[in-house]
């Protein structure tokens, strides 16, 4: 294996690790966004339910 091959493999490995890190970050961000949306929706449901059934 010569220096050029080693360099090429190093860049491929670095690229792989950077992509894995970015993908993990995107997944985490999407999970947080989904959690926020779920909580928002549940609060809206609670308000609707409370206003419709508060007289019972």
Kinemage of the C-alpha trace (Angstrom):
@kinemage 1
@onewidth
@group {chain A} dominant
@subgroup {mainchain}
@vectorlist {calphas} color= white
{ca unk a 1} P 0.000 0.000 0.000
{ca unk a 2} L 1.477 3.314 -0.949
{ca unk a 3} L 0.940 6.771 0.536
{ca unk a 4} L -1.754 7.730 -1.972
{ca unk a 5} L -3.835 4.662 -1.152
{ca unk a 6} L -3.439 5.258 2.566
{ca unk a 7} L -4.459 8.870 2.148
{ca unk a 8} L -7.499 7.894 0.103
{ca unk a 9} L -8.600 5.330 2.689
{ca unk a 10} L -8.120 7.854 5.475
{ca unk a 11} L -10.355 10.370 3.730
{ca unk a 12} L -13.007 7.722 3.105
{ca unk a 13} L -12.935 6.726 6.755
{ca unk a 14} L -13.138 10.360 7.872
{ca unk a 15} L -16.043 10.970 5.502
{ca unk a 16} L -17.847 7.933 6.898
{ca unk a 17} L -17.477 9.087 10.497
{ca unk a 18} L -18.585 12.617 9.666
{ca unk a 19} L -21.672 11.302 7.901
{ca unk a 20} L -22.533 9.071 10.841
{ca unk a 21} L -22.240 12.024 13.191
{ca unk a 22} L -24.405 14.244 10.977
{ca unk a 23} L -27.022 11.512 10.630
{ca unk a 24} L -27.173 11.028 14.404
{ca unk a 25} L -27.598 14.751 14.830
{ca unk a 26} L -30.423 14.839 12.288
{ca unk a 27} L -32.180 11.931 13.960
{ca unk a 28} L -31.889 13.584 17.364
{ca unk a 29} L -33.226 16.841 15.965
{ca unk a 30} L -36.161 15.077 14.325
{ca unk a 31} L -36.961 13.257 17.570
{ca unk a 32} L -37.016 16.539 19.494
{ca unk a 33} L -39.233 18.132 16.887
{ca unk a 34} L -41.631 15.177 17.002
{ca unk a 35} L -41.748 15.330 20.779
{ca unk a 36} L -42.597 19.009 20.646
{ca unk a 37} L -45.369 18.387 18.117
{ca unk a 38} L -46.825 15.547 20.174
{ca unk a 39} L -46.843 17.656 23.334
{ca unk a 40} L -48.414 20.563 21.478
{ca unk a 41} L -51.125 18.310 20.049
{ca unk a 42} L -51.849 16.758 23.459
{ca unk a 43} L -52.212 20.198 25.045
{ca unk a 44} L -54.642 21.215 22.324
{ca unk a 45} L -56.636 18.042 22.890
{ca unk a 46} L -56.700 18.686 26.600
{ca unk a 47} L -58.012 22.218 26.033
{ca unk a 48} L -60.679 20.984 23.622
{ca unk a 49} L -61.702 18.165 25.933
{ca unk a 50} L -61.772 20.442 28.988
{ca unk a 51} L -63.890 23.078 27.286
{ca unk a 52} L -66.371 20.514 25.928
{ca unk a 53} L -66.768 18.452 29.086
{ca unk a 54} L -66.154 20.925 31.888
{ca unk a 55} L -69.868 21.315 32.625
{ca unk a 56} L -70.302 17.585 33.415
